[in-house]
Amino acid sequence: MDSRKSNFNDLLPFMAEKLGGVGLIDELCKGFELLMDRNKGVITFESLKKNSALLGLQDLSDDDLRCMVKEGDFDGDGALNQMEFCVLMFRLSPELMEESQFLLDEALHQDSDFTL
């Protein structure tokens, strides 16, 4: 998976900046729908391989695609549901994760400063 990470063009921080949080989640949901198996409602290795070119992932090897599914599969069913896919996309974007932590810290700090 590490070799795939080095080839992954991380556009999520750019998308988050341009679209905002809600817009980014909407785009991730659209990406999920493009990659999912229509009959099963989840992303399987097969559906990821079949549809990966739609998101510019055509250069990833079968092993990379399998690792992607395995890394995001929290419930162990061998596929990615929509939540698992979104979490995986954030995890694959270190810059976005750092920004998310900063925004969370800032929100918590503002909340602690708020008094009635």
Beta strands, then each sheet from edge to edge (+ up, - down):
end
